[in-house]
Amino acid sequence: MIRDSVRIRDLVVEPGATRRGLLRVAETGAGPVDMPVVVIHGGRPGPTLCLTGGVHATEYPGQTAVRELARQLDPAGLAGTVIAVPVVNLPMFAGRTPFVSPIDGLNLNRVAPGRPDGTITELIAHTLFSEVLSLATHHIDCHGGDLTEVLWPYAAYRLTGKREQDETGVAMARCYSPRIVALFGDGTPLVPTGTVTTEAARRGIASILGECGSAGGLDPADVATHVHGITNVMRYLGMLAGAPVVPPNQLLGTGQFVVQARRSGLVRLSVGIGETVAEGQPVGEVWDLFGDVVETLRAPARGLVRIIWTHKVVNPGDLVLKCWVTEPAPPFSATDPRAR
């Protein structure tokens, strides 16, 4: 069977080949802004899966997993195509800045799909959507805890109301996550506008968010969680041999709540990431300069600790931790990988 080559500008990739290159996105007074792209074009037909890392470019385990898989995948054993962008946001990568670009102060995961006449961050989003994601049938955006966040791993999908796409997106999230799966619907206050996965899903791409890693670290175990999640999704999609394996004890994240400081001082937590807290349970204290306890922090509901902010000194209104409200996930069956 004759298959077409994949083309992204001057990057042309024949079936059974791997090619890589840089897409020029924009320029600054100090030089160009590029986007690295690797295309692994399998020898057999199948889905086109886009992998993105470094949308928030100080979240290192996810982008490292994308980079490693792009180097390891053998096109001869691949059904379909993988388009990997190890670091989407190179200005943040070079500037070592969390959340927002050091050039224009924008959060790339809030401005998707970008604008062709926008600022640097909006141009990056526009290039990603118009030239890379436009080729994809499926997508995984790899994130983690940023420089100030300790995070418990999870995967998420934005429901669209399109039955087949949503079934695939939910299954991909179930295949990716070691424990927590969050499913968001239209109007859900948990999801901000302009995220990469939300905008991709609206364009008919089964697009999930994979989160693992903490506080600017590069723990090999976190990289391995991302790699396992990606390859498990690829097995589900029929791109790699073997059946996907979904943990039996997964939980659905059905809501979330935060604990905020109301007094200023040194915060001392008594719970850790991934722990379950009860309604009203003390989760920490705020001490003043003399070591007196000026506030006892309590959980407003039962939940699982999903983010801890790493700052040790708090002001009134500062976020201290965020928790999932969970329920058991329904049984999942994916005995045979399916290409969608």
C-alpha positions in Angstrom: 0.0 0.0 0.0 1.4 3.4 -1.0 1.3 6.0 1.8 1.7 9.7 1.5 4.6 11.6 3.0 4.0 13.9 5.9 4.9 17.5 5.2 5.3 20.4 7.7 6.7 23.3 5.7 10.1 22.1 4.4 10.1 19.0 6.6 9.0 16.1 4.4 8.9 12.6 6.0 8.4 9.5 4.0 6.6 6.4 5.4 9.0 4.4 7.6 11.3 7.4 8.3 12.0 9.8 11.1 12.9 13.5 10.5 13.3 16.5 12.7 13.6 20.2 12.2 12.9 23.7 13.6 9.8 25.7 12.6 10.4 29.5 12.6 7.6 31.0 14.6 8.6 34.6 15.1 11.6 36.8 15.8 12.7 39.1 18.6 15.3 41.8 18.8 17.7 39.2 20.1 17.0 36.6 17.4 14.5 34.0 16.1 11.9 32.1 18.0 11.6 28.5 16.7 9.6 25.3 17.5 11.4 21.9 17.4 9.4 19.2 15.7 10.1 15.5 15.2 8.0 13.3 12.9 8.0 9.5 13.2 6.1 8.3 10.2 5.2 4.6 10.6 5.4 2.0 7.9 1.7 1.1 8.4 -1.5 3.2 8.3 -2.9 4.4 11.6 -3.7 7.4 13.7 -1.7 10.6 13.8 -0.8 11.3 17.4 0.7 14.7 18.4 2.8 14.9 21.6 3.5 18.3 23.1 5.7 19.1 26.0 6.9 22.4 27.4 3.8 24.5 26.9 4.8 25.5 30.4 8.5 25.0 29.8 9.8 24.7 33.4 7.7 21.5 33.8 10.5 19.2 32.8 9.4 15.5 33.1 6.7 15.7 30.4 8.9 17.4 27.8 11.7 15.0 28.7 9.3 12.0 28.0 8.3 13.5 24.7 12.0 14.0 23.8 12.9 10.4 24.8 10.1 8.8 22.9 10.8 10.8 19.8 14.3 9.3 19.9 13.3 5.8 20.8 10.2 5.1 18.6 11.0 2.9 15.6 8.9 3.8 12.5 9.2 0.2 11.3 7.2 -1.0 14.2 4.7 1.9 14.3 1.2 2.0 12.9 0.4 5.6 12.1 2.4 8.7 12.8 3.8 10.5 15.8 4.4 14.3 15.6 6.4 15.3 18.7 7.1 18.8 19.9 9.4 18.4 22.9 9.4 22.1 23.9 6.6 24.2 22.5 7.5 27.4 24.3 11.2 28.0 23.8 11.1 31.6 25.3 10.0 30.1 28.6 12.5 27.3 28.3 15.4 29.7 27.7 14.2 32.2 30.3 13.5 29.5 33.0 10.2 31.3 33.8 7.1 29.5 35.2 3.5 30.0 33.8 4.1 33.0 31.6 6.4 34.1 28.8 9.3 36.4 29.8 8.7 38.2 26.5 5.1 39.2 26.6 3.8 38.0 30.0 1.2 35.7 28.5 0.3 32.1 29.5 0.4 29.9 26.3 -2.1 27.6 27.9 -4.6 30.4 28.1 -4.3 31.9 24.6 -4.9 28.9 22.4 -5.4 28.8 19.4 -3.5 32.0 19.2 -3.5 34.7 16.5 -1.4 35.1 13.3 -1.1 38.8 14.1 -0.5 38.4 17.8 2.4 38.6 20.3 5.1 36.0 20.5 3.0 33.6 22.7 0.0 34.0 20.5 2.1 33.3 17.4 3.5 30.1 19.1 -0.1 29.0 19.7 -1.1 29.8 16.2 1.8 27.9 14.6 1.1 24.9 16.8 -2.6 24.8 15.9 -2.4 25.8 12.2 0.6 23.7 11.2 1.1 20.8 13.7 -2.2 20.0 15.5 -4.1 20.4 12.2 -2.5 17.2 11.1 -3.4 15.2 14.2 -6.3 12.9 15.0 -5.2 12.5 18.6 -3.1 14.6 21.0 -1.4 14.4 24.4 -0.2 17.6 26.1 2.3 16.7 28.8 2.5 18.9 31.9 3.4 18.8 35.6 3.9 20.9 38.7 5.6 24.1 37.8 8.4 25.7 39.8 6.2 26.6 42.8 3.9 23.5 42.7 4.1 19.9 44.1 1.6 17.9 42.1 -0.2 14.5 42.3 -0.3 12.9 38.9 -3.6 12.9 36.9 -5.0 13.0 33.3 -7.9 15.1 32.1 -10.2 15.3 29.0 -12.6 18.0 28.0 -16.0 16.5 27.0 -17.4 17.8 23.7 -20.8 16.1 23.4 -19.5 14.1 20.3 -20.0 10.5 21.4 -17.2 8.8 19.5 -14.6 11.5 20.2 -15.5 11.6 23.8 -15.3 7.8 24.2 -11.9 7.9 22.8 -10.7 10.9 24.8 -12.0 9.3 28.1 -10.3 6.1 27.2 -7.0 7.9 26.5 -7.1 9.6 29.8 -7.9 6.3 31.6 -4.9 4.7 29.8 -2.6 7.6 30.7 -3.3 8.2 34.4 -1.9 6.1 37.2 -4.8 7.1 39.6 -6.9 10.3 39.0 -8.9 11.1 35.9 -10.8 14.4 35.5 -13.5 14.8 32.9 -14.6 18.4 32.2 -17.7 19.5 30.4 -18.9 22.8 28.8 -19.4 25.4 31.5 -17.2 23.5 34.0 -15.5 26.2 36.2 -12.5 23.9 36.7 -11.2 24.5 33.2 -10.0 28.0 32.1 -10.5 29.1 28.6 -7.8 29.0 25.9 -6.1 25.8 27.0 -4.4 23.7 24.3 -6.4 20.5 25.0 -9.8 22.3 25.2 -9.2 24.1 21.9 -7.9 20.9 20.2 -10.9 18.9 21.4 -13.2 21.6 20.0 -11.5 21.0 16.6 -12.4 17.3 16.6 -9.1 16.0 18.0 -9.2 13.6 20.9 -6.9 15.6 23.1 -5.9 14.8 26.7 -3.8 16.5 29.4 -1.2 14.4 31.2 0.2 15.8 34.5 3.1 14.4 36.4 6.2 16.1 38.1 6.8 18.7 40.7 8.5 21.9 41.5 10.8 22.2 38.5 12.3 18.7 39.2 13.3 16.0 36.8 12.7 12.8 38.7 13.2 9.8 36.5 10.1 8.2 38.1 8.0 11.1 36.8 9.5 10.8 33.3 8.7 7.1 33.4 5.0 7.9 34.4 4.7 10.1 31.3 6.4 7.6 29.0 4.2 4.7 30.3 1.1 6.8 29.9 2.0 7.8 26.3 2.9 4.2 25.2 -0.2 2.9 27.0 -2.4 5.3 25.0 -0.5 4.3 21.8 -1.4 0.6 22.5 -5.0 1.6 23.0 -5.0 3.3 19.6 -3.4 0.3 17.9 -0.2 2.2 17.1 2.0 -0.1 19.1 1.7 -3.9 19.7 0.1 -5.1 22.9 -3.0 -4.3 24.9 -3.2 -1.2 27.2 -3.3 -1.8 31.0 -5.5 0.5 33.1 -5.1 0.5 36.9 -8.1 -1.0 38.7 -8.3 1.6 41.5 -8.7 4.8 39.4 -10.7 7.7 40.8 -12.7 10.4 39.0 -11.9 13.9 40.0 -15.4 15.4 40.1 -14.6 18.7 41.8 -11.9 20.5 43.7 -11.4 23.0 46.5 -8.6 25.1 47.8 -7.2 26.0 51.3 -6.2 29.6 51.7 -4.3 31.4 54.4 -6.2 34.2 56.2 -3.3 35.3 58.3 0.4 36.1 57.4 3.4 34.1 58.6 5.3 30.9 58.2 3.1 28.0 57.0 3.7 24.5 58.4 1.7 21.8 56.7 0.7 18.5 58.4 -0.4 16.7 55.2 1.4 15.6 52.1 0.7 15.3 48.4 -1.7 12.5 47.5 -3.1 12.2 51.1 -6.8 12.1 51.7 -8.1 14.7 54.1 -11.5 14.7 56.0 -13.9 17.7 56.3 -12.7 20.0 59.0 -9.3 18.2 59.4 -6.4 20.4 60.4 -4.0 20.5 57.5 -1.4 23.0 58.8 -0.7 26.0 60.9 0.5 29.6 60.3 3.0 30.9 62.7 3.9 34.5 63.4 7.4 35.9 63.8 7.6 34.7 67.4 6.4 31.2 66.7 2.8 31.7 68.0 0.1 29.9 66.0 -2.1 32.6 64.5 -4.2 30.3 62.3 -5.0 26.7 62.0 -5.7 25.7 58.4 -8.6 23.2 57.9 -10.0 21.3 54.9 -13.5 22.6 54.0 -14.5 19.1 52.6 -13.2 15.6 52.1 -10.7 15.4 49.3 -7.3 14.2 48.0 -4.4 16.7 48.1 -3.5 17.4 44.4 -1.3 20.5 44.6 0.8 22.0 47.3 2.4 25.4 46.7 6.0 25.5 47.8 6.1 29.0 49.3 6.7 28.8 53.1 5.7 32.4 53.9 2.1 33.3 53.2 0.0 36.5 53.2 -3.8 36.7 53.6 -5.5 35.1 50.6 -2.5 33.0 49.5 -3.3 29.5 48.2 -1.7 26.8 50.3 -3.1 23.6 48.8 -5.7 22.3 46.4 -7.7 19.0 46.7 -9.7 16.8 44.4 -13.2 15.7 45.3 -13.3 12.1 44.0 -15.4 9.1 43.4 -14.5 5.6 42.2 -14.1 5.4 38.4 -16.4 2.9 36.7 -14.9 -0.4 35.4 -12.8 0.0 32.2 -12.3 -2.5 29.5 -9.8 -2.1 26.7 -8.8 -5.7 25.9 -8.0 -4.9 22.3 -6.2 -1.8 21.1 -8.4 0.2 18.8 -7.3 2.6 16.1 -9.6 5.6 16.0 
